[in-house]
């Protein structure tokens, strides 16, 4: 089973000032927070205990829409795989 949801981090997000001045980039922890929110939306009774591996491949800019993709892991029934895409490019 898969789940996808589109999100946008607003330019007024409190994490953006200073990250980085003149060329703002959404911090990875903000993206991860959106992934956790999407997981809760998909599987309401779930809770996050660990994130094994995360790689941020391209920067995410404020106001840039991205898609969170969640899927049941092939490795374990209680695990979920995820990725984020910006214009069909993975951000992590």
C-alpha positions in Angstrom: 0.0 0.0 0.0 1.3 3.5 -0.9 0.4 7.0 0.2 1.3 10.3 -1.4 0.7 13.9 -0.3 1.9 17.3 -1.6 3.3 19.9 0.8 4.8 23.3 0.6 6.9 25.1 3.3 5.9 28.7 3.4 8.4 31.5 3.1 7.3 32.7 6.5 8.3 29.5 8.3 10.1 30.4 11.5 13.1 28.1 10.7 14.1 30.0 7.5 15.7 33.2 8.8 19.4 32.5 8.9 19.1 29.3 7.0 20.7 30.6 4.8 20.7 34.5 4.4 19.9 35.5 0.9 19.4 32.0 -0.3 16.9 30.3 2.0 16.8 26.5 2.1 14.3 24.5 4.1 16.1 22.7 6.9 16.1 18.9 6.8 14.4 18.6 10.1 11.4 20.6 8.8 11.1 18.2 5.8 11.3 15.3 8.3 8.6 16.8 10.4 6.3 17.0 7.3 7.1 13.3 6.6 6.1 12.3 10.2 2.9 14.3 9.8 2.2 12.5 6.5 2.8 9.2 8.2 0.3 10.0 10.9 -2.2 11.1 8.3 -1.7 7.7 6.5 -1.5 5.4 9.5 -3.3 7.2 12.3 -2.2 4.6 14.9 1.5 4.7 14.0 4.4 6.4 15.9 7.9 7.0 14.8 10.6 5.3 16.7 13.7 5.5 14.4 14.8 6.8 11.1 17.5 4.5 9.8 18.9 6.5 6.9 18.2 9.9 5.4 20.0 11.5 2.5 19.1 15.0 1.2 20.0 15.0 -2.5 18.8 18.4 -3.6 17.9 21.5 -1.6 14.3 22.4 -1.0 13.4 26.1 -1.3 10.6 27.9 0.5 7.3 27.8 -1.4 8.6 25.0 -3.6 5.9 22.2 -3.7 7.2 18.7 -2.9 5.6 15.3 -2.8 6.0 12.9 0.1 5.8 9.2 -0.9 5.3 6.6 1.8 5.1 2.8 1.2 5.1 -0.3 3.3 8.6 -1.6 3.6 9.6 -4.9 1.9 11.9 -5.6 4.9 9.5 -5.5 7.8 5.7 -5.2 8.2 6.1 -2.4 10.9 8.5 -0.3 8.8 7.7 2.4 6.2 9.9 3.6 3.3 9.7 7.2 2.3 11.0 9.7 -0.2 10.3 13.3 -1.2 10.2 14.6 -4.7 10.5 18.0 -6.2 9.5 18.1 -9.8 10.2 14.4 -10.0 13.6 14.6 -8.4 14.2 13.0 -5.0 15.2 15.4 -2.2 16.0 12.6 0.2 
